Amino acid sequence: MYKVYIENSAVLFVQQLPADPQGEVFRLAPGETPAITKFLQKLQFTKKLYVISENIERIFDEFRASLPFIEAAGGLVVDDAAKVLMIFRNGRWDLPKGKLEPGERIEDCAVREVGEECGLSGLQLGAFVAHTYHCYRMHGEWVLKRTSWYRMRYGGSQRPQPQ
């Protein structure tokens, strides 16, 4: 399964529906390619859209190939008191993250971006958590961003200093 967030809605690419689906169902016709315009039309009437296909890997790969693709990484950062570090940007609370630079390893990107956005040094990279996918408009064009999330810790007397 793949879940792609588009604004305040989600498109779920699945092989079969859950027992009690909460949302609309979109079955691709044979040979039909997944397109963001079709999903946006359906999302006008629901917050969750299930895209059903027996070969969901191929369908998701086609969807991914249809949009400019951005790689990013970020951190689920916890301090010694078990508090989670969040940022407030563009009117929303979020976890710190940013775009991968050419030639950079995704783990290094996660540490660099969290450090830059929050003014932290000496971050300790932990385990990989998950990938998330988001579609949004950039310069008037829809893009798909995959973010790789990692657990991180910071300690000592450091206090985050947001950008």
Contacts in CASP RR format, 6 or more apart in sequence:
PFRMAT RR
TARGET T0000
AUTHOR 0000-0000-0000
METHOD contacts of the structure
MODEL  1
MYKVYIENSAVLFVQQLPADPQGEVFRLAPGETPAITKFLQKLQFTKKLY
VISENIERIFDEFRASLPFIEAAGGLVVDDAAKVLMIFRNGRWDLPKGKL
EPGERIEDCAVREVGEECGLSGLQLGAFVAHTYHCYRMHGEWVLKRTSWY
RMRYGGSQRPQPQ
1 12 0 8 1.000
1 13 0 8 1.000
1 14 0 8 1.000
1 15 0 8 1.000
1 56 0 8 1.000
2 12 0 8 1.000
2 13 0 8 1.000
2 56 0 8 1.000
2 60 0 8 1.000
2 133 0 8 1.000
3 10 0 8 1.000
3 11 0 8 1.000
3 12 0 8 1.000
3 13 0 8 1.000
3 132 0 8 1.000
3 133 0 8 1.000
4 10 0 8 1.000
4 11 0 8 1.000
4 12 0 8 1.000
4 13 0 8 1.000
4 63 0 8 1.000
4 133 0 8 1.000
4 134 0 8 1.000
4 135 0 8 1.000
4 144 0 8 1.000
5 132 0 8 1.000
5 133 0 8 1.000
5 134 0 8 1.000
5 135 0 8 1.000
6 36 0 8 1.000
6 39 0 8 1.000
6 40 0 8 1.000
6 43 0 8 1.000
6 134 0 8 1.000
6 135 0 8 1.000
6 136 0 8 1.000
7 43 0 8 1.000
7 136 0 8 1.000
8 47 0 8 1.000
9 43 0 8 1.000
9 46 0 8 1.000
9 47 0 8 1.000
9 48 0 8 1.000
9 49 0 8 1.000
10 47 0 8 1.000
10 48 0 8 1.000
10 49 0 8 1.000
11 39 0 8 1.000
11 43 0 8 1.000
11 49 0 8 1.000
11 51 0 8 1.000
12 48 0 8 1.000
12 49 0 8 1.000
12 50 0 8 1.000
12 51 0 8 1.000
13 34 0 8 1.000
13 51 0 8 1.000
13 53 0 8 1.000
13 56 0 8 1.000
13 59 0 8 1.000
13 60 0 8 1.000
13 63 0 8 1.000
14 50 0 8 1.000
14 51 0 8 1.000
14 52 0 8 1.000
14 56 0 8 1.000
15 52 0 8 1.000
15 53 0 8 1.000
15 54 0 8 1.000
15 56 0 8 1.000
16 52 0 8 1.000
17 25 0 8 1.000
17 50 0 8 1.000
17 52 0 8 1.000
21 48 0 8 1.000
21 50 0 8 1.000
22 48 0 8 1.000
23 46 0 8 1.000
23 47 0 8 1.000
23 48 0 8 1.000
23 49 0 8 1.000
23 50 0 8 1.000
24 42 0 8 1.000
24 45 0 8 1.000
24 46 0 8 1.000
24 48 0 8 1.000
24 49 0 8 1.000
24 50 0 8 1.000
25 49 0 8 1.000
25 50 0 8 1.000
25 52 0 8 1.000
26 38 0 8 1.000
26 39 0 8 1.000
26 42 0 8 1.000
26 49 0 8 1.000
26 50 0 8 1.000
26 51 0 8 1.000
26 52 0 8 1.000
27 52 0 8 1.000
27 53 0 8 1.000
28 34 0 8 1.000
28 51 0 8 1.000
28 52 0 8 1.000
28 53 0 8 1.000
28 59 0 8 1.000
33 62 0 8 1.000
33 66 0 8 1.000
34 51 0 8 1.000
34 59 0 8 1.000
34 60 0 8 1.000
34 62 0 8 1.000
34 63 0 8 1.000
34 66 0 8 1.000
35 63 0 8 1.000
35 66 0 8 1.000
36 63 0 8 1.000
36 66 0 8 1.000
36 67 0 8 1.000
36 135 0 8 1.000
36 142 0 8 1.000
39 49 0 8 1.000
39 51 0 8 1.000
42 49 0 8 1.000
43 49 0 8 1.000
51 59 0 8 1.000
53 59 0 8 1.000
63 144 0 8 1.000
64 144 0 8 1.000
67 135 0 8 1.000
67 142 0 8 1.000
67 143 0 8 1.000
67 144 0 8 1.000
68 138 0 8 1.000
68 141 0 8 1.000
68 143 0 8 1.000
68 144 0 8 1.000
69 143 0 8 1.000
69 144 0 8 1.000
69 145 0 8 1.000
69 146 0 8 1.000
70 99 0 8 1.000
70 100 0 8 1.000
70 143 0 8 1.000
70 144 0 8 1.000
70 145 0 8 1.000
70 146 0 8 1.000
71 99 0 8 1.000
71 100 0 8 1.000
71 106 0 8 1.000
71 109 0 8 1.000
71 145 0 8 1.000
71 146 0 8 1.000
71 148 0 8 1.000
72 97 0 8 1.000
72 98 0 8 1.000
72 99 0 8 1.000
72 100 0 8 1.000
72 109 0 8 1.000
72 113 0 8 1.000
72 145 0 8 1.000
72 146 0 8 1.000
72 147 0 8 1.000
72 148 0 8 1.000
73 97 0 8 1.000
73 98 0 8 1.000
73 100 0 8 1.000
73 106 0 8 1.000
73 107 0 8 1.000
73 109 0 8 1.000
73 110 0 8 1.000
73 113 0 8 1.000
73 147 0 8 1.000
73 148 0 8 1.000
73 149 0 8 1.000
73 150 0 8 1.000
74 95 0 8 1.000
74 96 0 8 1.000
74 97 0 8 1.000
74 98 0 8 1.000
74 109 0 8 1.000
74 110 0 8 1.000
74 113 0 8 1.000
74 114 0 8 1.000
74 147 0 8 1.000
74 148 0 8 1.000
74 149 0 8 1.000
74 150 0 8 1.000
75 95 0 8 1.000
75 96 0 8 1.000
75 97 0 8 1.000
75 110 0 8 1.000
75 114 0 8 1.000
75 129 0 8 1.000
75 149 0 8 1.000
75 150 0 8 1.000
75 151 0 8 1.000
75 152 0 8 1.000
76 84 0 8 1.000
76 95 0 8 1.000
76 129 0 8 1.000
76 149 0 8 1.000
76 150 0 8 1.000
76 151 0 8 1.000
76 152 0 8 1.000
77 84 0 8 1.000
77 85 0 8 1.000
77 95 0 8 1.000
77 96 0 8 1.000
77 114 0 8 1.000
77 118 0 8 1.000
77 120 0 8 1.000
77 123 0 8 1.000
77 152 0 8 1.000
77 153 0 8 1.000
77 154 0 8 1.000
78 84 0 8 1.000
78 85 0 8 1.000
78 151 0 8 1.000
78 152 0 8 1.000
78 153 0 8 1.000
79 85 0 8 1.000
79 153 0 8 1.000
79 154 0 8 1.000
79 155 0 8 1.000
80 153 0 8 1.000
80 155 0 8 1.000
80 156 0 8 1.000
85 95 0 8 1.000
85 96 0 8 1.000
85 114 0 8 1.000
85 118 0 8 1.000
85 154 0 8 1.000
85 160 0 8 1.000
86 93 0 8 1.000
86 94 0 8 1.000
86 95 0 8 1.000
87 93 0 8 1.000
87 94 0 8 1.000
87 95 0 8 1.000
87 96 0 8 1.000
87 117 0 8 1.000
87 118 0 8 1.000
87 162 0 8 1.000
88 94 0 8 1.000
95 149 0 8 1.000
96 113 0 8 1.000
96 114 0 8 1.000
96 115 0 8 1.000
96 117 0 8 1.000
96 118 0 8 1.000
97 110 0 8 1.000
97 113 0 8 1.000
97 114 0 8 1.000
97 117 0 8 1.000
97 147 0 8 1.000
97 149 0 8 1.000
98 109 0 8 1.000
98 113 0 8 1.000
98 117 0 8 1.000
98 147 0 8 1.000
99 109 0 8 1.000
99 113 0 8 1.000
100 106 0 8 1.000
100 109 0 8 1.000
101 109 0 8 1.000
104 112 0 8 1.000
106 148 0 8 1.000
107 125 0 8 1.000
107 150 0 8 1.000
110 125 0 8 1.000
110 148 0 8 1.000
110 149 0 8 1.000
110 150 0 8 1.000
110 152 0 8 1.000
111 123 0 8 1.000
111 125 0 8 1.000
111 152 0 8 1.000
114 120 0 8 1.000
114 123 0 8 1.000
114 152 0 8 1.000
115 121 0 8 1.000
115 123 0 8 1.000
116 163 0 8 1.000
117 162 0 8 1.000
117 163 0 8 1.000
118 160 0 8 1.000
118 161 0 8 1.000
118 162 0 8 1.000
118 163 0 8 1.000
119 160 0 8 1.000
119 161 0 8 1.000
119 162 0 8 1.000
119 163 0 8 1.000
120 154 0 8 1.000
120 158 0 8 1.000
120 160 0 8 1.000
120 161 0 8 1.000
121 158 0 8 1.000
122 154 0 8 1.000
123 152 0 8 1.000
123 153 0 8 1.000
123 154 0 8 1.000
124 152 0 8 1.000
124 153 0 8 1.000
124 154 0 8 1.000
125 150 0 8 1.000
125 151 0 8 1.000
125 152 0 8 1.000
126 150 0 8 1.000
126 151 0 8 1.000
126 152 0 8 1.000
126 153 0 8 1.000
127 150 0 8 1.000
127 151 0 8 1.000
128 148 0 8 1.000
128 149 0 8 1.000
128 150 0 8 1.000
129 149 0 8 1.000
129 150 0 8 1.000
129 151 0 8 1.000
130 149 0 8 1.000
131 146 0 8 1.000
131 147 0 8 1.000
131 148 0 8 1.000
131 149 0 8 1.000
132 146 0 8 1.000
132 147 0 8 1.000
132 149 0 8 1.000
133 144 0 8 1.000
133 145 0 8 1.000
133 146 0 8 1.000
133 147 0 8 1.000
134 144 0 8 1.000
134 145 0 8 1.000
134 147 0 8 1.000
135 142 0 8 1.000
135 143 0 8 1.000
135 144 0 8 1.000
135 145 0 8 1.000
136 142 0 8 1.000
136 143 0 8 1.000
136 145 0 8 1.000
137 143 0 8 1.000
END
